[in-house]
């Protein structure tokens, strides 16, 4: 029986609508079987040497909401984000290790309306997300871990398309929470579990104190390694969503205009709740492995509980609250390693469409590019 201690500190700038950790965008169902430097599961890492590396993620998304069936506007949100993560893992011997990670990310959303050129508004969000992770290897096959999280957010939003340029609302908040994970990794396969409950904190917005909540998640993975360089994996993820005080909106600095505190991104009304993923790793040779995955995401729309901004005319009925939208997400990458250097590069894509109340049409498409590099020191 060998004890494994992993402590990792992560600083993150994250998404405007949903605070996904950067490791989510390079995640495959087979990660625990062949762990790299950047993992989401706090119990799956096994530091055995001194390693350092970097993770790069670039995301883009376009969301359209066409309300022309009721003589309304077409709203478009263009989302962009770039992240750079630096990380290091140190083997302390006797199964103990320590890891340090730092991520910087800047994200922006530009929302436009077909009604007038004045409707173009850019909003940004910056975040710092710190994690301290602890893990214990109970046996050679069983590992478990936990994480303590701290998230600092800095939002600059308009919340209404017809506010004058510069009339933004800025608010900052600090959130805390925890997470846990476990993994069983045998010679022919295994399973893993990850749990991050919602993060909670407070923010003062226009003189009012608000409770802020960022969604959490729970996931299960199973993987099989039948030989011939092949590893198969399946995972299920459940988002833990909660509304917070931002859902009620507030009044802008002009004391007249009601604004959405989630900003203008049309995607804020899409609430994902489940993700099922199938993945395959195939070893081309000792230096290169091809990785692919296909996932189906289920989401609901919530236009009822959140504040609306001008020119948003969707009138969702209570009976439509739990209408599902299914999205197929594809991800592919190649993992390489030779002479103390390893890395990964790949791309993920999705596209979806749905008809809403009054025949309003929602469409979105997105892409993420990622690359990691690690060096054994």
N, C-alpha and C positions, 0 to 999 in steps of 0.2 A: 504493500500500500504506500503510495507516494503522495505527498501534499503539494499542490500547485497553487500558488498565489499570483494573481494577475491584477495589477492596479493600473488603470488607464484613465487619463484626463483628456477630454475632447472639447475643443472650443469650436462652435459651429455658427455660421450664418445660414439661416434656413428659409423655408418657403413662406410666401405671403399668406396663403390660405391654410396650409397644413404643414406642421413642423416635422417633416420627414428627415431622419438622420441620413447623412451622405452615404453611409454603408448600405442603405436600402436600395440605392441605384446601381450597386454592383453585386447584388445578392443573387445567388443561385441555390436551388434546393439541396445541392451536394456540398455546400460550403464546409460543413462540420467534418466531412470525411477527408477533405484535403484543405485544411484551413490556411488562409493567407494572412497577411498583416492586418487587413481591414475587414473586420467581421461585425455584424450586428449583434449576434448572440454573445453575451458577456461570459457564458460558460463554455464556449466552444474553442477558445484560443488555447494553444499549447506552446508557450515560448520555450525554446530549447537552445537558442543561440542568440547572440546580439545581432539585432536587425534594425535597419532604418529604411524609410521609404516615403513615398508621396502618392497621393491619390488626386486625380483631376476629374472633375465632373462638369459638363456643360449641358444645360437643359434649355429647351425651347418649347413653347406651346402656343397655339392659336385657338381661341374659343369664340364662336359666333352664336348669337341669339337673334334669330330673324323673327320679328313681330309684325311683319308686313300684312299678315292675314287679317289683322284688326287695325290697319292703317298706322301701326306703330313703327318704331325705329328698328334698325339693325344695329346691335351692339357688338363690338369686337374688342377682345382683350388679347394683347400680345405679351406673353410672358417670356423673360429671359433670365438665366441665372448661370453664374460661373463660380466654381468652388476649387480651392486648392487646400489639400490636407497634407500635413507633414506628421509622420509618426515614427516611433522607435519602440522596440521591445528589448528588454534586458533580462537575460537569464541569470538569476542570482545563485543558481546551484541548488541541489537537493530538491528539485521540483518547484522552486520558487522563482517568480519573475515579476518585473515591473514594466509597464508600458505607458508612454506619453504620446499624445496626439494633439495637433492643433489645426483647426480648419478655419479658413476665411472664405466667406461667400457674400456676393452682392447680387441682389435680385431686384428686378423692376417689372412693372406691369404698365403698359400703355393702353388705355381704354378709349375707344372712339365711338361716336354715334353718327348715324347717317343723317341726322336732323340738321346739324350745324357743325362747322369747323371748330367752334368754341368748345365742342364736346370732347376734344382730345386732351387727355390728362395722363401724366405719368406719376406713378406712386412707387415708393421704394420701401424696402424693409431690410434691416440689418439685425443679425442675432449673434450672440455668443453663447455657446452651449457647452457646458463642462460636465464631464462624467468621471467619477472614480469607480473603477471596476474591481471586484474581488472574485476570485474563482478558486476552487479546490478540486484537485484530481483525487477522487475517492479510491479508485483503482486504476489499473492501466487503461481500462475501457470507459470508465464513468467519470465525468467532470460536471461540476456545478459552479454557478457564479451569481453575483449580484452587482448592481450598479446604483450609485447615488448620483442624481442629475441636478444640474443648475442651468437655467436658461435665461439669458438676458435679451430682451427684444427692444428694438428702436424702430418705430413705424412713422412714416411720413405719408399721409393719405389726404385725398380730397373728400371722398365719400359722396360727392355729388358732381355730376358732369358739368353743371352750369355755374359753379363757383369761379370767380376770376382767378387767373393764374397767380400763384403765390399765396392764395388763401387756403393753405394746407393746415391740417391738424397733425400735431406730432405728439406721440405718447411713448413712454418707455415703461417696461415692466420686467420684473424678475420672477421666475417660476422655479419651483423645486419639485422633485419627485424621485422615483427609484425604478429599478428594473431587476430582472433576474433571468437566469437561463441555465440549462442543463443539457448534456449531450452524452449519449452512449455511442461509442465508436469501436466496432469490432473489425476483424479482418475482412469480413464479407459484407459489412454494412452497419447500419445503426439508426439512431433517431435523435432528434434534438427538439428542445422546447425553449421559447423566448417569450418574455412577458415584460411589457413596459406600460404601466397604468398612466392615465392622463397626468400631465403636469399642471400645477395650479400656482397662481400668484395674484398680485394686485397691481393696478396701474391707476394713476390720477390723470383723468382726461377732462379737460375743460373745467377743472375744479371739482370734479366728482370722482370718488374712488370706485373702481370697477374690479370685479373678480374676473380674472383671465384664466382660461383653460385651453390647453393644447391636447389634441387627441392622442390616445395611447394605442397599443396593439398587443395582441397575443397570437402566437403562431406555433405550429407543430411541423416538423419535417421528418421524413423517413427516406433512407437511401440504401441502395443495394449495389455491391461491387461483385458481379458474377465472374469477373476475370476478363482476359483479352483486352485490357486497357479500357474497359467500359464501366461507368458508374451511372446508375439511374437514381433519380430523386423525385419526390413529390412533397409539396408543402401546402398548408392551409393557413391563411392569415385572417384575423378578425380585428377590425379597427374598433377602438373603444371611444366613441364619440359622445361629447357632452356640449350643450349650449352654455355660453357664459354671458356676462352682462353686456358684452358688445352686441349681442343679438338685438337689443332694443334700440341701438343707435344713440345719437345725441344731436345737439344743435351746434352748427358751425360757429366760428368766431363772430359772424355778423349777427348772431342771436336771432336769426330768422330761418335759416336753411337747415332742414333735417338731413343728417348725413348717416351713412353706413360706416361703422367703425371697423368693418372688415375691408373697407375700400371699395373699389369699383370693379374688381376682377369678377367677371361673370361666373367663373369656376367656383366661387365661394358657395354657390347654391347647389353644387354637386357634392353629395355626402357618400363617399365609398364606405362599405361596411364589410366586404368579404373579398378575398383573393385566393384563388386556387391555382397552383403552378405545377407543371411537369418539367423536369429538366434532365438533360443527358450530358455527361462528360465523356469524351472519347480521346484517348491518348494516342496521338499520331506517332510519337517517339518519346524517348526519355526527356526531351527538351521542350515539347510542345503538346498541349491538350486543347482540343476544341470544346467549347461549352455553348449549349443552346437551351433555351427555356421558352415555354408558351404558357401564358396565364390568362385566366378569365376573371375579370373584376366585376363585382356587382355593386351598384350605387343607387341611391335615391336622390330626388330633388327636394329641397326644402325652401320654398318661397313663402311659407306661411309664418315661420317663427323668426325670420330675420328682417331687419329694417330694409326698406326699399329706397332706392335713389330715383331721381327724376328720369323719365323715359324708360323705366323698367315696368312693363305693363302686364307681365304674366300674372294671371289670377288663378292660382292653384286651389283646387277644391280639397276639402278634407279627405274625400274618398280617394284622391290621387296621391296622398302623402307617401304611400309606400309602393308606388309604381317603380319597378326595377328597370335599370338600364345596364346591359351587359357590354363589356368591353374586352376585346382580345388584345393582350400585350405580348410582344415578342422581344426577346433579348438574345444576343449572340456575342460571344467573345472568344479570344484565344489566350491561353495562359502559357507562359514560357519560363524556362529556368535553366541556367547553365553557369558553372563556375562561381557560385555564390551570389548570383543575380537572378531575381525572378520578377515577373510582372504579369500584367493582364491588360488587355485593351478590348473594347467592344462597343456595341450600340444597342439601344432599346427604342422601340417605336410603338405607337398606338394610334388608333383612329376610331371615332365613335359618332353616332348620330341618334337623335331621339325626338319624337314629336310630343310637344307639351300641350297644355290646355289651350283651347281656341286655335289649334293647329299652328302654334308657334313652334319654330324649329330650332333645335340646339345641335351644334356640331363642334367637334374639337379634334385636334390632332397634335401629337407631340413627339419629341425625340430627345433622348439623352445619349451623350457620348461620354465614355469613361476610359481612364487609363491608370494603371498603378505600376509602380516600380519599387522594388525592394532590394537591398544590398545586405549581405551577411558580412558583418564587420569582424 
